[in-house]
Amino acid sequence: MRIKTKKQDQKDIVRLETYGGLKEVIVKEDIFNSKGNLVELCFRGENSSGIVELTADEIERINAEFQKGRKQISKNVKVMKFKK
């Protein structure tokens, strides 16, 4: 598994990249609110580790894009910029 991320430093944006394996997949269910369900992907690299949280809606959207076929995925890609 390859993880790439960016973080805001004091002066500019720093890019981080690590290789590692998926160690755990945790499913968190909220019995009172089905929209509150989460899947956590826990990974550990050589020098870093972390957790990626995905909601059920995000997983369904990703799955739908893959079901459309490889040629259609590139048409729906969006570039997003985040401000702190």
Stockholm file with secondary structure:
# STOCKHOLM 1.0

chainA/1-84         MRIKTKKQDQKDIVRLETYGGLKEVIVKEDIFNSKGNLVELCFRGENSSGIVELTADEIERINAEFQKGRKQISKNVKVMKFKK
#=GR chainA/1-84 SS CEEEEEEECSSSEEEEEEEEEEEEEEEECCSSCGGGCEEEEEEEESSCEEEEEEEHHHHHHHHHHHHHCHHHHGGGCCCCCCCC
#=GC SS_cons        CEEEEEEECSSSEEEEEEEEEEEEEEEECCSSCGGGCEEEEEEEESSCEEEEEEEHHHHHHHHHHHHHCHHHHGGGCCCCCCCC
//
